[in-house]
Amino acid sequence: MKIVAPVTALLLVVSGAATAVSGPASAAARPTVTLARPSAHTAGDGSKVHFHGTLAHTGTRNDKTVVLQRRYSGRWHRVVALARQDDGRYAFPGRRYKKAGTFTFRTVVRRNGRTLDVSPVRRLVIRKATRDDSARLQIRASDRIRANGCKVYDNIAYNVDAARTTPWSLEVTVTKPGGAVANTGTLRGTGPRAGRYRNRLCSTGAPTGNYRIRAVLTSSRFSRLTERNSFALTAATGLLPDLRMRNLNTCSAAERTQASGNGGTGCFYIHTDTTGPEAGLRLLKFPATTFNLGDGPMEVRSTRTDPGAGTASWSGGATQRIYDEDDSYTDVASPATFYWESVPNGASDSHGHQHWHMLNFDDYSIVGHPGAADEKHGFCLQDNTTAPGVTSAATYPNTTSCGYQQPNATSIVHGLSVGWGDTYPSSLPDQGIDIGGLPDGTYTVTVEADAQNVVQEKIETNNSVSAQVTIVGNRVTHVTASGGI
């Protein structure tokens, strides 16, 4: 049996030329409509949602209508329509949504009432407005306050997450013991903002006791937010200094070089001299620094009425000035005494200090050997050394402290700012302990700040440091220091 293959084309000869004739024509491309996926939005934030997509293969005439539909209650409902559309991109006007939720949309393209195509379904997520807005209270300042002074008593952190055009207000109310209003304050703004609101209370006539604070943050876009706190108003106490000594084996490179050049170790060496202010002495020399690491400055003042007394010893009339948070102060009596440089070592200002010394403020000693005499008796307390990490300016520099170049002064000030110290290098005359005929051995050297207790301090038990030193002849062969900073 002969099988004949189906004919898919006829070969026609027209005017002597061969032409291939194809089979049935392919179908035209199908009209399509697409809808871009809308981005998520936040309810009530003032922005608009934009729907857009493309038309393809619908013809070149502007005779199509694109309809945006939303599905709810089980049916598709018309939202908006665009008439006279052609192939290419289309876009609906932006729309605002105030209600949170997930919504379903599609677009339909029609010509003369007949549906040409329906886009894939897209879902729009409208987020709920966040409720992170808050007013938090932090009592940052001390709860102590001096009469007739003012201080910051609350520090309210707020974070408003609102639309750009949404107004809001933060209202603060403080009530006294008993319920009467002591203070109110209001901060108003528009749109998102974060920061701190600070309020002040002046204590003139303010009773002591517990004060209540209420902060209320209100806005048209979220519920009223309320935070509460309280603080105690008590009698004020001053900002006291805290005197600390530097570790006795902590010193500069220059000090270590000087010590090693004189047969010493670390910061210690022995010095003997036949002339000058230290003639006939065998001194264990080392530098010493007294720091103030307290809450307030260490300040000692003194006055006298007779400038004609000149360089005679100055006793009586000394006070310690204790400052409070609001820069007010209280002067309390101090047993401090003062002398010009000629007292007690007999030298008439030969060392060039040219200021008034506080007598025996620090004490140098060797444990168990009272005969090893402290040769350092005079101290002009001033800011000349900063503690680690301190960047504040000096309040008591050499040029203004201790009655500098004023032997006939009627008032003097000694002081150490918070974070500052007063250093006495080992090269100063009499900076050390007279060890006389002390035999070779290992000894404990101690240094105590404010040995005469002439100032009130925040902590009175941390003023001393010590070091163990080994002496062989006029050499220091070993040092182990403890305590201090």
C-alpha angles and dihedrals in degrees: 000000000000117000116210117202116229115263112244097174139017122226108222124188111213118175089340096305126116117229129184116221115203128218128255116333117257119251119268117259112274118250111249137189125195132194120206118231108259118229122244118267138190120245114252096003092127097244126121131237114227123205119198141152144149140272122214136181094005096122133261099271120099093237104114130101122209115204125196111213133189124201121226137136088028095297141085114251129194115249104174138334137214117209132202095028126167134192113300136049123348129186133191121217113270118266132203123224122200098177123077121229145087116290130190123222140174138169128231125200117208138179120197090344094308119118112236099179144342122220125232114273116265127197124216118205115206107192123218115251109261119249097209090119110121145156110217124188124220122178096215101167126065116275090233120097133179123228115269092012135112130222142168107262104171135034112191118196113206134182117188116191101189140138116276092256099040115114120215139173137207114207123190125194127184121194127197126228103290095034104275116139112256101177142354133192138177133202118190131189147154127234129354117343140151129194146101131291115208125196132188132213122202111211100210103133092351113145121229119247139078119333122197124216126198125185120190122191114195133179139157092246103053141030121275111277120208131188127181136194140152142212137197122241109208138162112293126250125196130258102254128202123240113211118209131173124227115247105274094233094050111096144129126287088250091056091050091049091051091048095049091046089058098048094269138131128226107335097336131089139150121246128192126182137180096198138036130036092320096048113144094012129118102207130190097214128201137144122253133197127194113202132192110219097162135111096267140021124283103234128169121183134184137181136192132186102219115070088177089073086081115179096352114130114282117220133161128027095071120141136178112228111217115194127208131211093270093051093255114129147200125217116216126186117265129193091220117138129195140205139183115246096268089071126108104351096055096238115128100227088304093150094060096235093130096189143093118274127213107231118246096338092154124033127215119195146152113234113249095007110088089168090069095091126213106237094188109087107146128069130181101194110213141142109268105127129048125217116237112290096011117135102164120117123259117261097188109044123173093256094063105026129089096012093290111211090353110113089162095048119145094198133033136180129206117186152158120204119220108280094016132105143193115237126200110195119216090244092071114103113261092011097140147035125292102233093178109178095350106155125234114284147096117295138179115236117199131191121191126191118220091010091171093049094235094153135047113240138194089236119021099184104064102065099104135083131176143195134194112225129184115215123199112176106308093338133094106216103175138021130186114177130191136187130016129078 
